[in-house]
Amino acid sequence: MHVRFVQVDAFTSEPFKGNPAAVCVLTSPRDETWMQRVALEMNLSETAFLQRRTDGSFDLRWFTPATEVALCGHATLASAHALWESGQLQANQTATFHTKSGVLTAVHDGDWIELNFPATPETVSDPPPGLADALGVTPVYVGKSKFDYLVEVDGEEVVRQAKPDFGKLSTLPVRGVMITSRAASPDIDFVSRFFAPGSGINEDPVTGSAHCCLTPFWSRRLNKTDLVARQLSARGGLLRLRDDGDRVRLAGQAVTVVRGEILE
């Protein structure tokens, strides 16, 4: 049986920027061993697998080349984009996904797609031994969410110029580590980068799920609920964000760059 897939660049309106994800809409159930093998073959930060339910919603799972993850923003955005673009959902329909992190939704907002995700706020934390050395930065603040460490640093150039030791970072007992600061540009509120070598991704180009932590953090710091963020990876990406209490709204754009079939 052949399985069709698309590769979508998320959190960008331009091909070959943002964060690429493969999206497979399954017509019959597949086991997680098969899904993990496909994700390894795709060799992208995430591959999303969807299967329609009888009520028109979708089961959604995300896999890196190394492991299944509990929450992924860019592959959810890519999935919604793929469903609307292919006509499997109409443009005025909400995309509803059943996931390991509960029910997630996506809606059209002009040229943007808005995701509704659970907030994952951090709490202040003592940095684990070797964290600052592994990042090569001097932290201003360290916090920990349910998934990741958040490390605030003193300025955008520190974020941009950081050269982490991925071997050392991979030993930390968390999904990943984000570094962040206020932005230098007046039209951007904050910047970040995200590293997850322990999950098979040295640096993720644009990390929607990290912004479930970064949004409440910067909302408190800047005393505003609506924010604009840029992730400073080599590919880069832009996000519009809203702190909605125990939820976070993440908006981005997406563009399809590859269509194909998995031949079995």
Long-range contacts (C-beta under 8 A, 24 or more apart in sequence): 1-28, 1-264, 2-261, 2-262, 2-263, 2-264, 3-27, 3-38, 3-261, 3-262, 3-264, 4-259, 4-260, 4-261, 4-262, 5-42, 5-259, 5-260, 5-261, 5-262, 6-82, 6-85, 6-86, 6-256, 6-258, 6-259, 6-260, 7-42, 7-44, 7-256, 7-257, 7-258, 7-259, 7-260, 8-77, 8-78, 8-81, 8-82, 8-254, 8-255, 8-256, 8-257, 9-78, 9-254, 9-255, 9-256, 9-257, 10-73, 10-74, 10-75, 10-77, 10-78, 10-81, 10-206, 10-208, 10-237, 10-252, 10-254, 11-74, 11-77, 11-206, 11-208, 11-231, 11-237, 11-238, 11-239, 11-252, 11-253, 11-254, 12-206, 12-235, 12-236, 12-237, 12-238, 12-252, 12-253, 12-254, 12-255, 13-111, 13-253, 13-255, 14-255, 15-255, 15-257, 16-235, 16-257, 17-235, 17-236, 17-237, 18-74, 18-205, 18-206, 18-235, 18-236, 18-237, 18-252, 18-253, 18-254, 18-255, 19-45, 19-74, 19-204, 19-205, 19-206, 19-207, 19-235, 19-237, 20-44, 20-45, 20-205, 20-257, 21-45, 21-46, 21-47, 21-48, 21-72, 21-74, 21-75, 21-78, 21-79, 22-46, 22-47, 22-48, 23-47, 23-48, 23-50, 23-75, 23-78, 23-79, 23-82, 24-48, 24-49, 24-50, 24-262, 25-50, 25-51, 25-52, 25-82, 25-83, 25-86, 25-88, 26-50, 26-51, 27-51, 32-61, 32-68, 35-61, 35-63, 35-68, 36-63, 36-67, 36-68, 38-63, 38-262, 39-63, 39-64, 39-65, 40-65, 40-66, 41-262, 45-74, 45-201, 45-204, 45-205, 46-72, 46-74, 46-75, 47-75, 48-72, 48-75, 48-76, 48-78, 48-79, 50-79, 50-83, 50-97, 52-88, 53-98, 56-93, 56-96, 57-96, 57-97, 57-98, 58-83, 58-95, 58-96, 58-97, 58-98, 59-97, 59-98, 59-99, 60-97, 60-98, 60-99, 60-104, 61-99, 61-100, 62-99, 64-196, 64-199, 64-200, 64-201, 65-200, 65-201, 66-199, 66-200, 67-199, 67-200, 68-100, 69-175, 69-199, 69-209, 70-99, 70-100, 70-101, 70-147, 71-99, 71-100, 71-101, 71-117, 71-118, 71-120, 71-147, 71-209, 71-212, 72-208, 72-209, 73-115, 73-117, 73-207, 73-208, 73-209, 73-210, 73-211, 73-212, 73-250, 74-205, 74-206, 74-207, 74-208, 74-237, 74-252, 76-104, 76-106, 76-115, 76-117, 76-208, 77-106, 77-113, 77-115, 77-208, 77-250, 77-252, 77-254, 78-254, 79-106, 80-106, 80-113, 80-115, 81-113, 81-254, 81-256, 82-256, 84-108, 85-256, 109-251, 111-253, 112-240, 112-251, 112-252, 112-253, 113-251, 113-252, 113-253, 113-254, 114-249, 114-250, 114-251, 115-208, 115-249, 115-250, 115-251, 115-252, 116-244, 116-247, 116-248, 116-249, 117-208, 117-209, 117-212, 117-247, 117-248, 117-249, 117-250, 118-212, 118-246, 118-247, 118-248, 119-212, 119-213, 119-215, 119-216, 119-243, 119-244, 119-245, 119-246, 119-247, 119-248, 120-145, 120-146, 120-147, 120-209, 120-212, 120-213, 121-145, 121-213, 121-216, 121-217, 122-150, 122-213, 122-217, 125-149, 127-151, 128-172, 130-168, 130-171, 131-172, 131-177, 133-165, 133-168, 134-164, 134-165, 134-168, 134-169, 134-172, 135-162, 135-164, 135-165, 135-169, 135-177, 135-179, 135-195, 136-162, 136-163, 136-164, 136-165, 137-162, 137-179, 143-213, 143-217, 144-174, 145-212, 145-213, 147-174, 147-175, 147-176, 147-209, 147-213, 148-174, 148-175, 148-176, 148-177, 148-178, 148-194, 148-196, 148-210, 148-213, 149-174, 149-176, 149-177, 149-178, 150-178, 150-180, 150-213, 150-214, 150-217, 151-177, 151-178, 151-179, 151-180, 152-179, 152-180, 152-181, 153-179, 153-180, 153-181, 154-181, 155-181, 155-182, 155-184, 156-181, 156-182, 156-183, 156-184, 156-191, 156-232, 157-184, 159-191, 159-192, 159-193, 159-232, 160-191, 160-232, 162-193, 164-195, 164-203, 166-195, 166-197, 166-202, 167-197, 169-195, 169-197, 169-198, 170-197, 170-198, 171-198, 172-198, 174-198, 175-199, 176-201, 176-204, 176-207, 176-210, 178-207, 178-210, 178-213, 178-214, 180-214, 180-217, 180-218, 182-222, 183-229, 183-230, 185-230, 187-228, 188-228, 188-229, 188-230, 189-218, 189-222, 189-224, 189-227, 189-228, 189-229, 190-214, 190-218, 190-222, 190-227, 190-229, 191-229, 191-230, 191-231, 191-232, 192-229, 192-231, 192-232, 193-231, 193-232, 193-233, 194-231, 194-233, 203-233, 203-234, 204-233, 205-231, 205-233, 205-234, 205-235, 205-236, 205-237, 206-231, 206-233, 206-235, 206-236, 206-237, 206-239, 206-252, 207-231, 208-239, 208-250, 208-252, 211-239, 211-241, 211-248, 211-250, 212-248, 212-250, 214-241, 215-241, 215-242, 215-243, 215-248, 215-250, 216-243, 216-248, 219-243
